[in-house]
Amino acid sequence: MSGDDFLDLPFFEPRHRALVGELDAWARDNTGHAHGGDVDAACRALVRTLGAGGWLNHAIGGAGRTIDTRAICLIRETLARHAGLADFAFAMQGLGSGAISLFGSARQQDAWLPRVASGAAIAAFALSEPQAGSDVAAMQCAARLDGDSYVLDGEKTWISNGGIADFYVVFARTGDGGGEGGRGSRGISAFIVEADTPGFEIAERIAVIAPHPLARLRFDGCRVPFANRIGEEGQGFKVAMATLDVFRTSVAAASLGFARRALDEALRRARARAMFGKTLADFQLTQARLAQMATGIDAGALLTYRAAWMRDAGKRVTKEAAMAKLTATETAQQVIDAALQMFGGQGVVSGETVETLYREIRALRIYEGASEVQLLIIARELLAGEGR
């Protein structure tokens, strides 16, 4: 399944194949936004560009539109192969508005989704907290009903698009969900919080190894209209998990894009690098490593697009999405590390493609559920299946 051969698999329809060809050509001319240190400006520009190109329409559902998981995955893989920040800009528009697409009221969908699709509004998904990352049930951010509003107090952290988003989908505890100390997943609700809402502030901007907008958020008596609650009170955990089931698979797809680009760079390097009167590609050690890289990418692609196809077919994909994310992200890390090794000292020069990919891939093994959490999810699903 080298190159785009994987598109011939029965997971895809003709429209998916056409989509990749069109996006690949478009991305060559439109994703080279050099941020020059101003990542916020570059990200805003990419959102506008993606919106103008019509690509953000694929990131959202709602208003009679169905979320096409395969299309989202193919777009993320293609964009990641070209530019990591372009993939980020696309993905966060989808993740940030996903809860509205899946569970929002008609009013909420009409108010926000067209703006997200056009690039006029930037979205963010605010779930993680300082003490509640992988353990969502440990959430402390609280929302209490007061008249026709909810009042939010607490913090969120590691929030992508933090600082540049026009609105945040925020998850907060609205009741006692049971469990130790009153913690649990049943007492969580989801809210749309506009960036200029009094009582909401960006507490801290967070710099990471692959630059993108990231922040810690603070809510202090932040009053949110009752109409901004997404779904029913106490439904927030379901909203969050359903959203992640879509976009967790797309994280795997982005990993594939990074890995495929790394393999391309490794093949180019191996064919061109002279060594001991031969080329690097002439050595069996290199050939074996390239074979392992290609095989791992194909294995990750099969799991990723199986999960995407299953979700589009209306099947539950909690286990399959976890398998895809685990395999694709861990494999991509190995592939990119191997590619960098083939470049030797040149591979760690700042700005070299493989050096950039090395920084880009690392976070994908952590966000939207770390690899260790994916293992637990897979095991839980297997054990639950044995009892049915």
N, C-alpha and C positions, 0 to 999 in steps of 0.2 A: 504493500500500500504506500509506495513512495509518492511524493508530491501530492497531487490531488486525486490519486487513484481511489482513495477511500470513499469518494463521492459516488462511486459506482455501486457501493453497498446498498442492499435493499432498504436500509433505514431511511433513505432519502427519496424525495420526489424531484421531478424535473425542475420545479421552481427553486429548490434548494441549490441545485447545481448552477442554475443561472445566477442566483444570488451571489454565490462565491465569486464567479467570474467577473460580475459587475463591480462588486466591492473591491476586489483585488486591484482592478484597474483604477478605480476611484482613489483608493488608499495611497497608491504610488504618488499621486499629485496633491493630496490633501492632508496627510498626517504628519508632515515634517515640521511640526511647530516646535522650534527650538525655544526652550523657556528661558535660557540665559540667566537662571537664578530666580525668575519670577514664575513659579509653577502655577500660582493662582491664575494669573493672566493667561498662561498657555492653556490651562484646563478650561477656563471660560471660553476661550477662542475655539477650542476643539468641540465643546458642547454646541456652540453656535454653528460650527461647520458641519458637524454630524446631523444637526437638526435641519439645516438648509439642504443637505444631501438626501434627506428623507430616511436616513438610517435609524433615527431614534424611534420612528414609528414601530419598528420591530421590537423595541425594548418594553413596550407597554401593551396592556390589554384594556379591558373595560369598554363600556359603551358599545357592546355588541362585537368587540374584537376579541379573538382568542389569542392567548399567548402561545406563540410557536417556539417551543423550547429548542428545537433543532436549529431554527433560524438564528436565535440568540446565540447558541453555541458556535455556529459557523461564523457568525459575525465576530464574536470575541476571538476565536482562533485566528481569523484572518487579520483583524486589527492588531492582535498581539504580535503576530509575525512581522508586522510593519513598525509598530510603535507602541510601547507599553502604556504611555499616557493616553493615547487614543482609546485603547482597550478600556482603561480605567474610566475615562469620561463616559463611554457608552454604558459600561456595566453599572456604574453608580446611578445613572438616570433610570435604569431598569430596576435595580434593587431599591432605590429610594422611593420609587412610585409603585413598586410591586404590590404592597399591601392595599393601596387604593385601587389598583387594577383588579385585584382578586376579591376584595371585601368591601370596597368603598361604596357609598351611596351614589346614586345618579348625580346628585348635586356635587359631591366631592369629585367624582370623575370628570364632570363637565368643567369644573373650576380649575383643575390641575393638569389632567392628562394631556390636553391639547398644547398647553404651555411647555410641558416636559418634552413632548414629541417635537416641537418646533425649536427647542433649545432656548426658549425665552425664560424658562424657570429651571433652576438647578435643584435637584432632589437629594435627600440624604436619609439614611436608615440608621436610627439611633437605638441600639439594643444593648451593647456592652457597657459595663460599669467597672469601676476600679476593682470591686470584689465579686463581680458577676460577669465573667467573660464566657467561658465554656459552660459554666453552671448558671444558666439563665434563671433557674428557680431561686437563686440567691439574690435576685434583684431587690434593691432598696429604694430606688427612685419611686416616689409615691404621688398619687393623684387623688384628691378628695373632692367630692361633689359639693359645690357651694352655689345654690340657686341654679342659674342657667349656665354655669361654667364649672370646669374642673380646675383646681389649683394644684400645680405641679411643683414639687420640691425634690431636689436631689441632683445627681451628676450622671453624665454619660462620658465614656472615653473611647479612644480609638475610632472616632467617628469620621469616616471618609466623607469628603466634601465639607467637613466642618470648617466654618469660616467663610465659605463662598456660597453655600446653599441658600436658596430662597425659602425653603421649607424643610422641615425635618419630620419624619414619621418616628414618633417617640413612644417607647413602651414603658409603662409605669404601673406600679402596684396599686390596684383600686380596692382590694379586699384581702381577706385572710385566705390564702390558697391551701392552708393545711401544712403539715410537715413541721419539722423542728423550728421552733421560734416563730411559728406562723408563716414560714416560707413555703413556697410551692408555686406551681405553674398555673393554677386555676384562677388566681386572683390578679391577673395581669390584663391590662387593656392597652389599646393603641390609639394614638392621637396625632393629628396634624398640627404642628406648631410652626407658625410663620416666623421667619428670622427676626422680624422687628417687633415681636411680642414683648411687652414690658415684663421684666422678671426673668428673661432668658438672656444669657450672655455666653460668649466664647471665653472660657476660663483660661485656656492655654492652647497654643498651636504646637503641634508635635512634629518634629523633624525625624524622618526615617531614611533608611539606606537607599530606597528607590523613591525619590521625591514625588509626593502628591499631597493635595490638601488633606490635612488630618488634624483633629482637634479634640480637646476635652470640653464638654458643655456643662453649664451650670443652670439650674432652675431654682429660683428663689421667689416663691409666691407668684409663679407664672400662671396667669389666668388664661385658660383656653376655652373657647365656646363649646357648649355641649354638642353642637352640631359638628364639631371637628373630631369627635370620637369615631374611630373606624370600627364598624361591626358592633357587636353587643359588648356590654361591660363584662369583663372576665374572659373574653374570647381572644385576648392579645397573644397568648402563647400559640394558639392555633394559627393566628394570622402570621406570626413571625416564622413558624416552622413551615407553613405552606409557601411563604415567600422564599425561604431558604432552599426548599426542595427544587425550586426552579433555578435559582441562581447559584446554588452549590454545584450543580452539574456544569454550569457555564464557567465556573472557576477552573474545573478540569479542562475545559476547552481552551481557555486562555493559556493554561500550562502547555497544552499541545502546541499552540502557536509559538510560544517561547522556545520550546524544545525543537520544533521543526526548523526555526531560524538558526538555532545553535548547530543543528546537524548540517544545515546548508553551509554555515561558516566553517565547520570542521572539515567537510568534504573539500571545500575550496582550499583551505590551508594544507590539507594532506596532499593534494595534487600539486601544489605550487612550492611547498617548502623543500628546498634542497638539503640533504643530510647524508654525509658519508658516501658521496657519489651517487646517491639515489634520491628519490623523493620520500617524504614521510609516508605516503600511501603505499610504498613498496614493502614496508615492514609488516610482517604478519601480526605483530602486536597492535599496530594501528588498525589493520583490517578487522581484527577481532573486536576491538573497541567500537569501531563504526557499526559493525553488525549488531552488537549489543544495544547500541543507541537506537538504531532503526527498529529493532524488534520491540524494545520497550515502548517506543512511541506508538507503534501499531497496536500493542496490547492496551495501552491507555486509551487510544482512539476507539477501539471496539467497546470498551466499558463505558466510555463517555457517551457515545452516540446510541448505545443500547438504552442507557438511562434516559436520554433525551427523547428517543422514539417511544419508550414506554410511557413517559409522562404525557406526550402528545396523544397517545392512544387511550388516555384516561386511567392509566394504572397507577397504583401507589408505588413510589420509587424511593422511599427513605433509605432502604438498604442499597439499592443500585446506585443512587446518587453518591452515597458515602463511599462505596467501592470505587466509583469513577474518580471522585476527588482525591481519595487516598492514593490510588495507583498513579494517576496522571501527574499530580504535583510532586510526589516522591520521585517518580521516574524522570520528570523534567529536571529536577535538581541534579540528579546523577548525570543526565545527558549534558546539561550546561557545564557542570564541573569538568566532565571529560573533554568537552570542546575547548574550554579555557586552558586545560592542561596541554592540549596540542599546540596552543599558541605560545607556550612557554612564557617568558618574561613579558612579551608583548600582550599577553592575555590579561594582565593586571594593570595595564595602562588605562588611566581614567578616560572614558569616552570610547574605548574600543568596544565593538558590538558585543563580544562575549563577556566583557566586564560589565556592561550595562545589563545584559541578560542575567548575569550572576546575581546582581542586586535586585532585579525585578522579580525573580522567581522565589526568593526566600520567604517573603510574606505570605505567599499563596499556600504554604504548608501550615499556616497558622490561622488566617482569617476565615470567617464563615465555618468555623469548626476546625480545630487543629487536627493533625493526623491521628494523634492519640484518641481524640474524641470520635473520629470516624471509625476507628477500630472498635470502640465501645458500642457505637450505634449498630455496626454490622453484627457484632456478637449478640446484642440485645434482640435484634430482629430475628436472628437465627434461633435463639433460645425460645422466643415467643412463638415462632413457627412450629417448634417441636411440640408445644403444648396444645396446639389447635386440633 
